[in-house]
Amino acid sequence: MVKNDINLDFSKSVGDPFVEIGRLGLIEFCQKEQFESFEELNKNIEKLFNIYVFHTSGRIGQIFSSNSKFTHNSTGKDLNKRYTQAIEYYESLINDSFDGYCITCGKKDNLCNVSKTIFPLTSGNSNVNFTSHFSNRLLMCKECMTSLFFTPTNMQKSAGKMAFLISNNTEINKFWSEENLEIFQENIVKQVDALVDSKINIFENFIYNILEELQEEELFGDITFYLVSNVDKDTEITLTHIYEKQIKFIHQVAPKFFKNELPTKQKDEWNYLIFKYSSKDSSGKFRTRKETINGKSKTIKFKDEVIEGKDYKAMIKYYNPLINSFIQNKSLLPYFRVNRCSWTLTKIYLKEIKQMREERLNTIKKVADNLMLLNQQDDKEFIRKVVFPLERTKSGSELRTKLREFMRKLLAMPEKPMLFTADEMVFQILPSGESWQETKDILLIALYEKLSFDEEIEKEIEIITQGVDNE
C-alpha cells in the first residue's frame, strides 16, 4: 500500500544536471512544485509512464536501458503489462525508507534504494559529476528519484543524441521547459514520437538556434548545453558553455531573423555572414538539392529553400564554420578580415566578446589611420606595399618589424607623423600575453574598410587569404 503522508517538494534546485533538468520538466509537466501526498502526484506519474510505454515505443531504447521496466524483454510485446510493471515499481520506490543521504541533493533519511539502469539516460559511466556514473545501487530521495523520470520531457534530440540546457537565469530555464512541454504535448496529439526533436543534427547549430530564440525574447545569462549519447553504451556527455556576452552580442548585431529577404552586407552584416557560410559547401560552391515535383526532378537553390520556402532552419542543416567558431569561443576576426567587414561590427565584437580594453582598441585603430598616410592616392600600390606585407606576416616579431619599417617611412615624410610611441607598442599594440594575430587582424580590418579594390587586387587577396574560410 502506498504511503499517503509523503510531502514531495520540487521547488529547490539540485546540483546534478540530470536531476535538475528533470525537476524543471516535472514542474512544467505537472504545473505544480509541491505535492502533499503520492496520490496527488500519481496521476501525473501514470500519464508520464503511459507516454513512455505507448507513445515513444519506437525510440524508447534511445532514452532507457534495456534493463529498464519500460523496455525489459520479460514483458515481451505486452505494453499493458510493461506499463503496469513500471507503475508498480515506482510505487515500491515511494514506499522505500532507507537511512542515509541522497546522492544528488544530500537530503537525509527516508530515501529510496535504486538502480541507475531504471532511469532515462543514466546507464553510462563517463563523468563522475552526473548520475550516469554512479554505482548500480544508490540512495536517493523521493524528489530526485521522481525528477529523473521526467528528464526526457525537458530535452531535445540533436546530432542523434539528447540535448538540454541549464542557465543561471531562471527565466531561461523556464522558457526552455515551456517550449519543450508545448512541443511534447503537440507530438502526443499528433500521435508521433513524443520526444522533442530539434531536427538539427549539428550541435553547434542547435545551440546557435537556441541563442537566437533567447535574444529575441531578451533573455540573457550564462548557459551550459549538454549533449548525451544513447544508453547501453559508454555514455558520452559533451558540455558547451555559453556566456551571457555571446547572447548579448547576437542581440546587438542580429536582432531579427531574416525571413522575407536575404541579408545584405551593408544592412545586416552578421546575418549576411551566417547566410554566406551556410549557403556554401566545403568546396565553396553554393548549395543546391534535388527535389521531385510532379514527377519531374528540379534543382532547388539554397536561397530559394531559405527565403522563398520560408525555411529559415534550412540554414542550420549544414556545418557552418562561423557558427562553430562563435559557439566554441574561437576568434572571428579572421572571418571579419577575409570578408572585409566594417569597423562598426568589429568594434562591437571586440568590446562585447573579446572585452578588449578601450585604450588598446583605439590605439590599434590610430595606427591603421596613420598607416593610411602612406597611401599616395593609389589604393592598388598601397595595398601591395603596405597591406599585403602585413597579411603575409607569420609571427609577432615579424609584425613588429614590419610596423617599424612603416614607422621609418612615415618619419621620412615632410610632416614626420609618428606611427606609434614606444609605450603604445609595448602596452597597447603588441603587449605581452596578448595575441599578435589579433592585432594583425584588427589593423587589416581597419585598413580594408578605407580602400577600394579592382578585380586584379581581389584575386591577389584571395590567394593570400586562401584557407581562412575553412579554418
Secondary structure, 3 states (H helix, E strand, C coil): CCCCCCCEECCCCCCCHHHHHHHHHHHHHHCCCEECCHHHHHHHHHHHHHHHHHCCCCCHHHCECCCCCCCCHHHCCCHHHHHHHHHHHHHHHHHCCECCECCCCCCECCEEEEEHHHCECCCCCCCCCCHHHCCCEEEECHHHHHHHHCHHHHCEEECCEEEEEEECCHHHHHHHHHHHHHHHHHHHHCCCCCCEEEEECCHHHHHHHHHHHHHHCCCCCCEEEEEECCCCCCCCEEEEEECHHHHHHHHHHCCCCCCCCCCCCCCCHHHHHHHHHHHECCCCCECEEEEEECCEEEEEEHHHHHHHCCCHHHHHHCCCHHHHHHHCCCCCHHHHHHCCCCHHHHHHHHHHCCCCCHHHHHHHHHHHHHHHHHCCCCHHHHHHHHHHHHHCCCCHHHHHHHHHHHHHHHHCCCCCCCCCCHHHHHHHHCCCCCCHHHHHHHHHHHHHCCCCCCHHHHHHHHHHCCCHHHC
